[in-house]
Amino acid sequence: MKQTLKYYKPYLFFILLILAFLFGQAMCELALPGYMSDIINNGIVQQDMDYIKSTGLVMILVSAGSLVCAIGGSFLAAIVAGKSSCDVRSALFKKVTRFSTAELDTFSTASLITRSTNDIQMVQQATVMILRLACFAPMMGIGAVIKALNTSVSLSWTVGLALLVILCIMGMAFVLVLPKFQVLQKKLDRLNLLMKERLNGVLVIRAFTTEKNEEERFDVANRDLTKINLFVNKAMSFMMPALMFVMNAVSILIIWAGAHLVEAQNLLIGDMLAYLQYAMHVIMSFLYITMMFIMIPRAAVSAQRIGKVLEVEPSIVDKENPQKPENPKGIVSFSNVSFAYPDADEKTLADISFTAEPGKTTAIIGGTGSGKSTLISLIPRFYDATEGQITLDGIDIRDMTQHDLHQQIGYIPQKGLLFSGTIGSNLQYGKEDATEEEMLEAARIAQAMEFIEEKEHGLEEEVAQGGTNVSGGQKQRLSIARALVKKPKIYIFDDSFSALDFNTDKALRAALKEKVGDSTIIIVAQRINTIVDADQILVLDEGRLVGKGTHEELLESCHVYKEIALSQLSEEELERGRN
């Protein structure tokens, strides 16, 4: 909550100005019943038209002042709510982009989307209401009570009775509804998660003809959310009619009790009507507070959810006095590196040591779950090693800024990810000033020119969100081309050839060796054919380095590697590979 509130400090002046406007509005509205009472008691009863006209003119001016203050307060409240929400949304986005994979695992994607959109929108709406009503209602209520007591103490019991009934109604609603708001947001997160999964996996769902099952699962989450929403809305919808009934009943009660006092000549008729207006202001103030009780508890939950994200400090941060690499070459060295995921009982990687050098290809292979992707994720510091040291050109990567480190790395993930825009904008993602010639050259190396030339608009061809209008192999080739445009010292391929056919795979590797052969190339692969020509192959088994060498050396010395090779190639093919 505190993390969210601090974004309102820059707008403190505007908030004070809003309070001044609201105070002016309250004073104007509280003055009007007094003028009305004077017109009735001194003007109408005594038939003094001049007094009626002069007092009426004052009432018009006071009403105009109330209007100006109301408009000014609403305008400034909208500005403060809109700009502060913009600041919070920006801070939330910046915070999430600084998260390491460990922090991202703490919050689901669906939950982060809900917090960035629905929760901030809820806080924004509540901010407007708080600035307008939470400040205005107490001013009006307290002022109206004072004015009412000054007008007639004999009728004060009517307002007291009304307030007692209103407080009972609000207390019941508060106890019943407040706990439901936390549940409501969790149900909304669940619904968003299911929706995101179903949209991403719509082709798989169709392929397995499980549409009916998925619809039923979504309906369960949808009904759970609807059930909570209906309960909250029913409770809130009961409050307003109940309070309106109280207000109307009090009006009748004041008129009935006031009529007796007027008949006994203990109260003037103008004062009775003024008291009625003050009583309505008191009750309306509580109606405003009731409206806030509908919004603020839910907004408080949303603010807490936003605050939880803002309070999380990234586990991977830059040092205060980082080292800057000079004339980087791209030598990556692992020295007795071990890694365990947070809260894990066992290490995912244990005692890994190797060096990847420029001009050479280092390949990593192993069974499923052996730690291949985890190993290469340590190089760009998606995670930090729990033991040992990783250096780049002799500098511990933890002593460098993440920006300097990432500038040296071209990372191609296992799942090709493209952004909405054009083919050209995706290729320029790592180098904004890349020329068309540089992009086309990168596309040729990545074997992407064939399908780019088939596109009507070439590099200007539109790419849908997530690259859904291109195939898996085309995504991978464009992802590789994007890294090539950057021209880094180190290329990391996380099983980035898996969606390519053998001929394209072979042609791409040959082009890489020819065009970027002086860079450090690290390849994670499942296929032996992809890594057979690597200068150094690392074999992982259950997080441990069980083999290191060339293809021929490992066939002789590492049984794990030989088993993988035999599962993909025949003895004759292996023999031909040796020759």
GUTOR-364466 format. One record per residue (C-alpha): x negated, y negated, z. Coordinates in steps of 0.25 Angstrom, whole numbers. Last residue first. Example, Ala and Ser with C-alpha at 12.3 -4.5 7.8 and 13.67 -1.06 7.14 Angstrom:
2
<<-55; 4; 29>>
<<-49; 18; 31>>
% end
This chain:
579
<<-141; 163; -166>>
<<-136; 162; -152>>
<<-123; 157; -158>>
<<-122; 169; -167>>
<<-124; 178; -155>>
<<-113; 171; -148>>
<<-104; 173; -160>>
<<-107; 188; -161>>
<<-105; 190; -146>>
<<-91; 184; -148>>
<<-87; 169; -143>>
<<-77; 163; -134>>
<<-77; 173; -122>>
<<-91; 177; -125>>
<<-96; 163; -123>>
<<-89; 161; -110>>
<<-95; 174; -105>>
<<-108; 170; -109>>
<<-107; 157; -102>>
<<-104; 164; -89>>
<<-115; 174; -91>>
<<-125; 163; -92>>
<<-140; 167; -96>>
<<-140; 173; -110>>
<<-128; 166; -116>>
<<-132; 154; -108>>
<<-145; 152; -115>>
<<-139; 154; -129>>
<<-129; 143; -126>>
<<-139; 133; -120>>
<<-141; 132; -105>>
<<-135; 131; -92>>
<<-127; 142; -84>>
<<-119; 144; -71>>
<<-117; 130; -67>>
<<-106; 131; -56>>
<<-92; 126; -56>>
<<-85; 139; -57>>
<<-94; 143; -69>>
<<-100; 132; -77>>
<<-110; 134; -89>>
<<-118; 122; -94>>
<<-123; 122; -108>>
<<-135; 114; -113>>
<<-139; 111; -127>>
<<-125; 113; -132>>
<<-124; 121; -145>>
<<-114; 132; -139>>
<<-106; 121; -133>>
<<-93; 120; -141>>
<<-94; 135; -146>>
<<-94; 140; -132>>
<<-80; 134; -130>>
<<-75; 129; -116>>
<<-83; 116; -117>>
<<-88; 104; -108>>
<<-98; 96; -116>>
<<-109; 87; -111>>
<<-116; 78; -122>>
<<-127; 69; -118>>
<<-130; 60; -130>>
<<-140; 61; -141>>
<<-132; 71; -149>>
<<-121; 60; -151>>
<<-120; 61; -166>>
<<-126; 74; -171>>
<<-122; 82; -158>>
<<-108; 76; -158>>
<<-106; 79; -172>>
<<-110; 94; -170>>
<<-101; 95; -158>>
<<-89; 89; -166>>
<<-91; 98; -178>>
<<-92; 110; -169>>
<<-79; 106; -162>>
<<-72; 103; -175>>
<<-75; 117; -180>>
<<-71; 124; -167>>
<<-58; 117; -166>>
<<-57; 106; -156>>
<<-48; 106; -144>>
<<-59; 111; -134>>
<<-69; 101; -139>>
<<-68; 91; -127>>
<<-71; 101; -117>>
<<-76; 90; -108>>
<<-85; 83; -118>>
<<-95; 73; -110>>
<<-103; 64; -119>>
<<-114; 57; -113>>
<<-122; 45; -118>>
<<-109; 38; -123>>
<<-106; 34; -137>>
<<-92; 28; -134>>
<<-87; 32; -148>>
<<-91; 46; -145>>
<<-82; 47; -132>>
<<-70; 42; -141>>
<<-73; 52; -152>>
<<-73; 64; -141>>
<<-59; 59; -137>>
<<-55; 58; -151>>
<<-60; 72; -154>>
<<-53; 78; -142>>
<<-39; 71; -145>>
<<-40; 76; -159>>
<<-42; 90; -154>>
<<-30; 89; -145>>
<<-21; 83; -156>>
<<-17; 69; -158>>
<<-4; 62; -155>>
<<-4; 64; -140>>
<<-17; 56; -139>>
<<-14; 53; -124>>
<<-5; 42; -128>>
<<-4; 42; -143>>
<<-15; 38; -152>>
<<-13; 29; -164>>
<<-21; 29; -176>>
<<-30; 17; -177>>
<<-43; 26; -179>>
<<-37; 32; -192>>
<<-23; 25; -195>>
<<-17; 36; -203>>
<<-24; 47; -196>>
<<-31; 58; -204>>
<<-44; 50; -203>>
<<-43; 52; -188>>
<<-40; 67; -189>>
<<-53; 70; -196>>
<<-61; 59; -189>>
<<-60; 66; -176>>
<<-72; 75; -177>>
<<-78; 69; -164>>
<<-90; 64; -172>>
<<-82; 58; -183>>
<<-73; 51; -172>>
<<-85; 45; -166>>
<<-90; 40; -179>>
<<-76; 34; -182>>
<<-76; 27; -168>>
<<-89; 21; -170>>
<<-86; 16; -184>>
<<-73; 10; -179>>
<<-81; 2; -169>>
<<-81; 5; -154>>
<<-79; -8; -146>>
<<-70; -1; -136>>
<<-79; 10; -133>>
<<-74; 21; -124>>
<<-60; 20; -129>>
<<-64; 16; -143>>
<<-60; 30; -148>>
<<-46; 29; -142>>
<<-44; 15; -148>>
<<-48; 21; -161>>
<<-38; 33; -161>>
<<-27; 23; -157>>
<<-20; 19; -144>>
<<-15; 29; -133>>
<<-27; 35; -126>>
<<-33; 48; -130>>
<<-37; 60; -120>>
<<-44; 72; -125>>
<<-43; 83; -114>>
<<-56; 88; -111>>
<<-62; 74; -109>>
<<-72; 67; -118>>
<<-81; 59; -109>>
<<-92; 50; -116>>
<<-101; 46; -105>>
<<-111; 35; -103>>
<<-101; 23; -101>>
<<-95; 32; -91>>
<<-107; 31; -82>>
<<-108; 16; -83>>
<<-93; 15; -80>>
<<-94; 25; -68>>
<<-105; 16; -62>>
<<-118; 24; -60>>
<<-123; 29; -46>>
<<-113; 40; -46>>
<<-119; 45; -60>>
<<-132; 47; -53>>
<<-142; 41; -62>>
<<-153; 50; -69>>
<<-147; 48; -83>>
<<-134; 51; -78>>
<<-134; 59; -65>>
<<-125; 69; -58>>
<<-128; 72; -44>>
<<-125; 83; -34>>
<<-113; 85; -26>>
<<-98; 80; -26>>
<<-100; 76; -40>>
<<-91; 64; -44>>
<<-78; 66; -52>>
<<-74; 59; -64>>
<<-88; 54; -63>>
<<-92; 54; -78>>
<<-101; 66; -76>>
<<-93; 73; -65>>
<<-82; 76; -75>>
<<-92; 84; -83>>
<<-93; 94; -72>>
<<-78; 94; -69>>
<<-75; 98; -83>>
<<-84; 110; -83>>
<<-80; 115; -69>>
<<-79; 130; -71>>
<<-63; 129; -71>>
<<-62; 136; -84>>
<<-75; 143; -88>>
<<-88; 136; -91>>
<<-95; 127; -101>>
<<-103; 114; -101>>
<<-111; 109; -112>>
<<-122; 100; -112>>
<<-126; 94; -126>>
<<-139; 87; -127>>
<<-144; 74; -133>>
<<-143; 67; -120>>
<<-145; 77; -108>>
<<-135; 84; -99>>
<<-142; 89; -86>>
<<-138; 100; -77>>
<<-134; 104; -63>>
<<-121; 109; -57>>
<<-121; 113; -42>>
<<-107; 116; -40>>
<<-95; 111; -48>>
<<-80; 113; -44>>
<<-84; 114; -29>>
<<-75; 121; -20>>
<<-65; 117; -9>>
<<-59; 106; -17>>
<<-54; 93; -10>>
<<-60; 84; -20>>
<<-66; 92; -32>>
<<-79; 98; -30>>
<<-92; 95; -37>>
<<-106; 99; -37>>
<<-118; 94; -45>>
<<-132; 99; -43>>
<<-138; 89; -52>>
<<-130; 85; -65>>
<<-138; 77; -75>>
<<-132; 69; -86>>
<<-142; 62; -96>>
<<-135; 52; -104>>
<<-146; 43; -109>>
<<-143; 30; -102>>
<<-152; 18; -105>>
<<-150; 12; -91>>
<<-140; 18; -82>>
<<-133; 9; -72>>
<<-134; 12; -57>>
<<-123; 8; -48>>
<<-124; -1; -36>>
<<-110; -1; -30>>
<<-108; 14; -34>>
<<-96; 17; -43>>
<<-84; 25; -38>>
<<-79; 39; -39>>
<<-70; 42; -28>>
<<-60; 32; -32>>
<<-53; 24; -21>>
<<-39; 28; -19>>
<<-32; 16; -12>>
<<-26; 11; -26>>
<<-19; 25; -28>>
<<-13; 26; -14>>
<<-9; 11; -16>>
<<0; 14; -28>>
<<7; 25; -20>>
<<8; 16; -8>>
<<14; 5; -17>>
<<24; 15; -23>>
<<29; 19; -9>>
<<30; 5; -5>>
<<38; 2; -18>>
<<48; 13; -14>>
<<49; 7; 0>>
<<50; -7; -6>>
<<61; -5; -16>>
<<74; 0; -9>>
<<70; -7; 4>>
<<68; -20; -4>>
<<83; -20; -8>>
<<86; -18; 6>>
<<78; -30; 10>>
<<86; -38; -1>>
<<99; -33; 5>>
<<93; -37; 19>>
<<92; -51; 14>>
<<105; -51; 8>>
<<111; -48; 21>>
<<104; -60; 27>>
<<108; -69; 15>>
<<123; -64; 16>>
<<122; -68; 31>>
<<117; -82; 27>>
<<129; -84; 17>>
<<139; -79; 27>>
<<133; -89; 37>>
<<135; -100; 27>>
<<149; -96; 25>>
<<152; -97; 40>>
<<144; -110; 41>>
<<153; -116; 30>>
<<166; -111; 37>>
<<161; -118; 50>>
<<160; -109; 62>>
<<165; -110; 77>>
<<179; -116; 72>>
<<186; -104; 77>>
<<191; -101; 63>>
<<177; -103; 58>>
<<172; -93; 68>>
<<183; -83; 64>>
<<180; -85; 50>>
<<165; -82; 52>>
<<168; -68; 58>>
<<176; -64; 46>>
<<167; -71; 36>>
<<155; -65; 43>>
<<161; -51; 43>>
<<165; -52; 28>>
<<151; -56; 24>>
<<146; -45; 33>>
<<154; -34; 26>>
<<149; -40; 13>>
<<135; -39; 17>>
<<136; -25; 23>>
<<143; -20; 11>>
<<132; -26; 2>>
<<122; -18; 12>>
<<129; -5; 10>>
<<130; -7; -5>>
<<115; -10; -6>>
<<111; 2; 3>>
<<118; 13; -4>>
<<111; 11; -17>>
<<97; 12; -9>>
<<101; 26; -4>>
<<106; 30; -17>>
<<94; 25; -24>>
<<85; 33; -15>>
<<92; 46; -16>>
<<94; 45; -31>>
<<79; 42; -33>>
<<75; 54; -24>>
<<85; 63; -32>>
<<80; 57; -45>>
<<66; 61; -42>>
<<69; 75; -38>>
<<78; 76; -50>>
<<66; 72; -60>>
<<57; 81; -53>>
<<66; 93; -55>>
<<70; 88; -69>>
<<55; 88; -73>>
<<54; 102; -69>>
<<66; 106; -76>>
<<62; 99; -89>>
<<48; 106; -88>>
<<55; 120; -87>>
<<64; 117; -99>>
<<53; 112; -107>>
<<45; 124; -105>>
<<44; 128; -119>>
<<29; 132; -118>>
<<25; 124; -130>>
<<35; 113; -126>>
<<29; 111; -112>>
<<15; 111; -118>>
<<19; 100; -128>>
<<26; 92; -117>>
<<13; 93; -108>>
<<10; 78; -107>>
<<24; 74; -106>>
<<28; 85; -96>>
<<16; 82; -87>>
<<19; 67; -87>>
<<34; 69; -84>>
<<30; 79; -73>>
<<20; 69; -66>>
<<30; 58; -68>>
<<41; 66; -61>>
<<32; 70; -49>>
<<27; 55; -47>>
<<42; 51; -47>>
<<44; 61; -36>>
<<33; 56; -28>>
<<38; 42; -29>>
<<52; 46; -25>>
<<46; 54; -13>>
<<39; 41; -8>>
<<52; 34; -10>>
<<61; 44; -2>>
<<55; 41; 11>>
<<61; 26; 10>>
<<75; 30; 7>>
<<81; 36; 19>>
<<75; 28; 30>>
<<75; 15; 23>>
<<90; 17; 19>>
<<94; 20; 33>>
<<86; 7; 38>>
<<93; -1; 27>>
<<107; 3; 31>>
<<104; 0; 46>>
<<97; -13; 43>>
<<109; -18; 35>>
<<119; -14; 46>>
<<111; -22; 57>>
<<110; -33; 47>>
<<125; -34; 45>>
<<127; -34; 60>>
<<117; -45; 62>>
<<123; -53; 51>>
<<137; -52; 57>>
<<132; -55; 71>>
<<127; -68; 67>>
<<141; -74; 65>>
<<141; -82; 78>>
<<127; -87; 76>>
<<132; -96; 65>>
<<125; -105; 55>>
<<111; -105; 62>>
<<112; -90; 64>>
<<115; -89; 49>>
<<103; -98; 45>>
<<94; -89; 54>>
<<99; -76; 48>>
<<98; -82; 34>>
<<84; -86; 35>>
<<80; -73; 41>>
<<87; -66; 29>>
<<82; -75; 18>>
<<68; -75; 22>>
<<68; -60; 25>>
<<74; -57; 11>>
<<65; -66; 3>>
<<52; -59; 6>>
<<56; -45; 4>>
<<65; -50; -7>>
<<57; -57; -17>>
<<42; -53; -14>>
<<47; -39; -10>>
<<56; -37; -22>>
<<46; -41; -32>>
<<35; -32; -25>>
<<45; -21; -25>>
<<46; -21; -40>>
<<31; -21; -41>>
<<29; -10; -31>>
<<39; -1; -39>>
<<32; -5; -52>>
<<19; -1; -46>>
<<25; 13; -42>>
<<31; 16; -55>>
<<19; 12; -64>>
<<5; 15; -58>>
<<10; 24; -47>>
<<18; 32; -56>>
<<7; 33; -66>>
<<-3; 37; -54>>
<<7; 48; -50>>
<<9; 54; -64>>
<<-6; 54; -65>>
<<-7; 62; -52>>
<<-15; 56; -41>>
<<-26; 63; -33>>
<<-32; 69; -46>>
<<-35; 55; -51>>
<<-43; 52; -38>>
<<-52; 64; -41>>
<<-53; 61; -56>>
<<-59; 47; -52>>
<<-51; 35; -51>>
<<-55; 22; -57>>
<<-44; 22; -67>>
<<-34; 24; -56>>
<<-39; 12; -49>>
<<-38; 3; -61>>
<<-24; 8; -64>>
<<-20; 5; -50>>
<<-26; -8; -50>>
<<-19; -12; -63>>
<<-6; -7; -57>>
<<-8; -15; -44>>
<<-12; -28; -52>>
<<0; -27; -61>>
<<9; -24; -49>>
<<3; -37; -43>>
<<6; -45; -55>>
<<21; -40; -57>>
<<25; -41; -42>>
<<18; -55; -40>>
<<24; -60; -53>>
<<38; -55; -50>>
<<37; -61; -36>>
<<33; -74; -42>>
<<45; -75; -51>>
<<55; -70; -41>>
<<50; -81; -31>>
<<51; -92; -41>>
<<65; -87; -46>>
<<70; -87; -31>>
<<63; -100; -27>>
<<69; -107; -40>>
<<83; -101; -37>>
<<83; -105; -22>>
<<78; -119; -26>>
<<90; -120; -36>>
<<100; -116; -24>>
<<94; -126; -15>>
<<96; -137; -26>>
<<110; -132; -28>>
<<113; -132; -13>>
<<108; -146; -12>>
<<117; -150; -23>>
<<129; -144; -16>>
<<125; -151; -3>>
<<126; -165; -11>>
<<139; -161; -18>>
<<146; -155; -5>>
<<141; -167; 3>>
<<147; -177; -8>>
<<160; -169; -8>>
<<163; -171; 7>>
<<176; -163; 8>>
<<174; -161; 24>>
<<176; -146; 23>>
<<169; -145; 9>>
<<157; -153; 12>>
<<153; -152; 27>>
<<156; -138; 30>>
<<157; -132; 16>>
<<145; -139; 10>>
<<137; -138; 23>>
<<139; -122; 23>>
<<135; -122; 8>>
<<122; -130; 12>>
<<119; -120; 23>>
<<122; -108; 14>>
<<112; -114; 4>>
<<100; -115; 13>>
<<97; -101; 15>>
<<96; -99; 0>>
<<86; -111; -1>>
<<78; -106; 10>>
<<77; -92; 5>>
<<73; -97; -9>>
<<62; -106; -3>>
<<57; -94; 5>>
<<57; -85; -7>>
<<49; -96; -15>>
<<39; -97; -4>>
<<38; -82; -3>>
<<35; -81; -18>>
<<24; -91; -16>>
<<18; -83; -6>>
<<18; -71; -15>>
<<12; -79; -26>>
<<1; -83; -17>>
<<-1; -69; -13>>
<<-2; -64; -27>>
<<-17; -60; -27>>
<<-13; -52; -14>>
<<-3; -43; -21>>
<<-13; -32; -25>>
<<-17; -30; -11>>
<<-3; -24; -8>>
<<-6; -11; -17>>
<<-18; -7; -10>>
<<-11; -10; 4>>
<<0; 0; 0>>
% end
